[in-house]
């Protein structure tokens, strides 16, 4: 259920399916907000969305898939106005910093749902499977790949690795930052992303040499 970011189905049948899945996921998310994620059952979602349980399970085999679909739709919608702003940034570093700031705000507002979302993303991750059409790259990876490809054209992103390879690595760094944030109730995701940015742009080398000791 992970459509490409910003894309819409071409055929009438695909559009009807997209409309249905968007509707069901939105209804489910409304229930999550009203009753709490853990309290909502798949049966309640089917009833509220006015569809058969068999239809619900056909498109969303687990509750986490409903959340993931809703979030992917939100990400795609949010990227539409964000792309022009990113393209105005002067460098890949500035683009990545701006994108991570937007991501931190979005995730912080949905913190109670993020563990379920991340769990689902791991369970459906594309690790070079033989059926990439069934498990397309995540929306985040597509965004990173586009930024890396544009950076390679400008010359401010390394070209010895493909944009797709770099995107996978950046996605993994983001997941690591999010997991570190979730593990500590008092942590701020923006601080984790700031550390990620330093790591992505400067590597693991010390940021500065220690000052020599005075005799």
N, C-alpha and C positions, 0 to 999 in steps of 0.2 A: 504493500500500500504506500510505497514511497515514490511519488512521482518526481520527475526532474524539477528542480527549482525554477519557477516561472513558466513552466510549460503547461499546456492544456491538451487534452486528448483531441485527436483529429476526427475520428469517425463518430457518427451519431450514437452508436452503441456504447462507445467508450465514454462519450460525454454524459450519457444517461447513467452509466456506472459511476462516473466521477461525481455527478450531482447526488446520487444516492449515498455514496460513501461519505461525502462532505456533510450531508444532512445528518446522517446517523452519528458521525463523530461529534458534530456540533451539539446535538441533543445529549449525547453521553457526557460531554464536557459540562454542559449546563447542570446535569444531575450531579456530577462530581463537585461542582462549586456549591450546590445547594445542600447536599447530604454528606459530603466527604467521599474521597475516592474509595476508601475501603468498604464503605457501607453500600455502595451501588453494586447491583448484580447485573449480569448480562440479560437476565429475564426482564428486569426493570427497563433496561435500555431498549430492548426489542418492543416492549409495550409503549414506551414513550415515543419511540420513533415510528410506531405503527407499521412494523414489519414482522414477518415470521421469524422465530428463533433460528430456523434453518438458514434463512437469508442472512441474518446477522452473523452467524458462525461461518458462513461461506466467505464473507469478506473480512471478518475480524475474529479469528480463531481464539484470541485471548483478549482480556480487557485492556492490557497494555497497548495492543494494536490500535484501539480507539484513541487513546491518548497520543500515541505516536503520529497517527494520521492528522489529528487536530493540530499538533505542534508543527508538523511539516507544512500544513496549510498556512499557519501563522507566519512561519519563517519565510515562505514563498511570498506572501503578501507584504511582509515587512521589507523584503529585499527590493521590491519594485521601486519605492522611493529612495532606498538607500544606495542603489547602484550609481545614480548620477552624482551623489555626494562623494562616494568612493573614487569615482573617476576624476574628480576635481583635486584629489590629494596628489601631492607632488612626487610621491615615491611609494614603493611597496611597503616600506616600514610604516609610513603614515597611514596607508590604507589598512594594514593589519591592525594597527593601534586603534583606529576608528571603529573597525569591525568588531574588535574584542570589547570595546567600551559598550557598543550596542548590545552585544551578546550578553555581557555581564548584567546589564539592566534587565534584559528579557528573562534570563535565568533566575535572577534574584526574585523577580516578581512571581515566579512559578516554582519556588524551591520545594514545596511540599510534593510536587509532581515529578521533579527531575529524577529522583532515584528510580522510579518506575519507567520513565522514558529511557534513561541510560541502560537499564536492564534489558529493555526490549531492543534497543539499538545493538547491543552486544549479541543478543540471541539471533538477530537477523542480519548481522554484518556480512558484507561481501568480502571474502578473503580470496578472491581470484577463483570463484567457483566456475563450473562449466556452463552455468546458465545465468549469465549476467543480466539478461532481460528480466528474469524472475526476481533477482536480488540486485537492483540497480544501486549505484553508489549513493551514499547518503547526501542529503541536501548540503550539509556543511562541507563535504568533500568536493562537491561540484563548485561551490563558492570559492574555496581555496584554490582549486585547479584553475579557475578563470583568473583569479588574481595573480597566481604564479605565472601563468602563460603570458599575461599582459606584462608582468615584470620582466620576464625573459626577453620579450620584444624590446622593452625599454633598455635593458641591459643592467638592471639593478637587482636581478635574481639570478642565481647560478644556473647554468645551462648544461652542466655535466649530468644532471638528473632530469628526468622528464617532469613536466608540470603535474602529471598524475601521481608520480612517486612522491613529489614534495607535498602534494595535497594530502596523501595518506599519512605522512609523517606529522603534518600540522594538525590533522584531525586527531591523531593519537595524543599529541601534546595537549590539545584542548580537553580531551576526555580525562587525561591525567590531572589537569588543573581542576576540572569539575569534581572528580572523585576526591581530590585533596580538600576541596572546599566543603563537600558534603560530609566528610569525616570529622570536621571540626565545627560545632555549632556557632562559635564566635568568629569564624573566618569570613572574609569578604572575597567574593569571586574576582572582583577587579584586582585585588592584590595578587591573587594566584595568576591571573592573566598578565599582570605586569611582569611577574617572574618568568612566565612563559615567553613573553616578548623578548626579554633579555636573552633567554636561552636560544630561541629561534634565530635571533639576529646575530648573537655574539658567540654562541657555543658554550662549552663548559670551561673555557679558560678563565682564570681569575680576572676580575674586572680591573684590578690595579695591583701593582706590586706593593707588598707591605713596606712601610717606612723602615729604614735601617735603624737598629738600636743605637742609642747614644752610649758611648763608653762611660 
